[in-house]
C-alpha cells in the first residue's frame, strides 16, 4: 500500500450570511437549493432534520440508481404526493457524480448552520476522495 501525503487541507463548508458586507470567500461554490448541487431532500416536513436529510443525500450519491431512498413522503405525511420522479432522481444523482471533480479542492457554501449535518459536507467528502 502506497502512502501519500495530503498536500492541502480538506476544503471547508462555509455558512452563507445575510449580513451587510458579507462576501463569499474566494474558491467557494454555493451548493444550496436552486443549484445543480442542491439536496433534493431539502424539505424538513417530508424528510426530517438536517442529519436525516444529509444521510439521504449520502445514500443518493452512493446509489444514484436507487429506486427508493427511504420512506416515501406519503408514508411520512399522509396525502403528500412523492415530489420527485424516481428516474429523474437517479439521473440527477448520476450527473452530480460525473461533475464532482468541479468541486474538488473548493470550499462549499450553504445556508445550514455550522455544527449541523449538511449535504455540503457530503459533497466535500465525495469530491475530495483520493482517487
Secondary structure, DSSP 8 states (H G I E B T S, - for coil): -------S----EEE---STT----TTEEE-STTSTTS-S---HHHH-SHHHHHHHHHHHHHTTT-S--SS-HHHHSTT----S-HHHHHHHHHHHHHHGGGGTT-EEEESS-TTS--HHHHHHHHHT---
